[in-house]
Amino acid sequence: MNVWSYSMQVYVPAKFSDKERVKTVYGLLKERGHSITHEWVHNKPSYPFDVDPEFTSKCVAEDFAGVLAADVFILLSNAEQSMGASGELGAAIGSFLTFKKPYIYVVGPHFNTNFCFYHPAVIRIESMDMVLKAMELLCA
């Protein structure tokens, strides 16, 4: 059920091993009428990257297209650094600096695993519930 007047396009990066957590977030967003720009959780692992460089290249292109199409970028932090999510965060920051979108959220508590979590365009936030409340205000 869409409880908001505006549907947003959302990209949700995370560590590849957090796919189930990401799927839960997809459900929360879709319940509220939002769309996911790219559901990378259905991909097979691309690491080690040089084993199938064509597949890895396809994944990177699709992930970055998802970032650039997003109104909102919600990175789910992990105690371990994520290679892919770090690159996607860089793309989101670059897009924000150029086009003023997407809104960039990093969901805690692991804020010390990436230097770029402290970029001025990034909103560090404690929970997904808090992100949903912030999105509700954006959609009002």
FENHU-V660098 format. One line per field, one symbol per residue. phi: phi as a letter, one per 30 degrees, with the letter a starting at -180 (. if undefined). burial: # if it has 24 or more other C-alpha atoms within 12 Angstrom, else .. Layout:
phi=???
burial=???
This chain:
phi=.dccdbcccbcbdadedceddddddeddddecidccdacddddddccddddbdddedddddddddddddddbbbdcdbdcdcdddddddedddeddddciaddcccddccdccaeddcdedccdbdbdeddddddddddd
burial=......############...##.##.##..##########.................##..##.#############..################....########.##..#.##...#####..#..##..#.....
